[in-house]
Amino acid sequence: MPQAYNPIIVALDVDSAERAIGLADRVSASVGAVKVGSQLFTAAGPDVVRRLVERGHRVFLDLKYHDIPNTVAGAVAEAARLGAWMIDVHAAGGEAMMRTARDAAVKAASVAGRPAPLVIAVTVLTSLDQAALVSIGVGRPVLHQVEALARLARQAGLDGVVASPLEVARLRRICGPAFTLVTPGIRAESPTEGHRDDQARTLSAPATLAAGASYLVVGRPIVAAPDPGAAARAMAASLGIECGAPSGAAG
C-alpha cells in the first residue's frame, strides 16, 4: 500500500475472500484503503479482514453497527482486534452508544498492541432523499438531519462521519479541518438526472474532494470495470495522485 495520503477507498463488494483479495491486490498501488461491507463479511467472515490486513491493506470495516451500547461495544472491540483501520456505527444509535463504541475500540486496540482505529458514524444513507426521510418519520430537511447527527458524533468523541458529497462542504465548515468526512457512492463523473442508480446524493470524485471530503468510497466504477486496476489508476490520476506498483503479494 502507498504510504502517502490517498483518499480513495475501494469497496470490495464481492462474494468471496479470494475475489476480494485479488481485487485489493490489483488496485493497491492506486488507492489508500479497501472497504469490507456487509456482502463480503457475510460471505467470507472476519477472516477476510485478517487476511487483508496481513497483506498490508488498510481496511475500513463498514458494518454500520446500530444496537444497544453494550452490544455495539463488543462488536467494535472485535473489529479493532481484527486490525480494522476504520469502523463505522450509526449515529442514530445515540451519543451513549457512540461514546461506548469509541472507548471499546481504543481499549481493544491497546490490549492487542495495535493503533486505535478511526471510529466514525453514519449520518443519513446516501440512498435516501427528502421523500424517503419523511416516509420514515424524519420531517426536517436532509441537510439539517445530517448536521445534527454529525454534531452528535463529534460530541461523542468520534473521529468523523459518513455523509453524502452534497453535505461535505457544510460539515467541513461546522466540524473543522481535523474531523474525518467519508463520502460513499462516488462516481467517476457527476451523475445526470435519470442515471443515479441507488445513490440519491452523490458527485464525482474531484468535486467531492474539492468540497472537503477526507476519503472517497468508490465501488462500481472500479469493481465493475473490465480492468479494475486501470480504473483505479484513472480515478487516482483524476485527483492528481501518483501511483506506485501493485502489491502483488503472494497468498
Secondary structure by P-SEA (a helix, b strand, c coil): cccccccbbbccccccaaaaaaaaaaaccccccccccaaaaaaccaaaaaaaaaacccccccccccccaaaaaaaaaaaaaacccbbbbbccccaaaaaaaaaaaaaaaaaacccccbbbbbcccccccaaaaaaacccccaaaaaaaaaaaaaaacccbbbbcccaaaaaaaaccccbbbbbcccccccccccccccccccccaaaaaaacccbbbbcccccccccaaaaaaaaaaaacccccccccccc
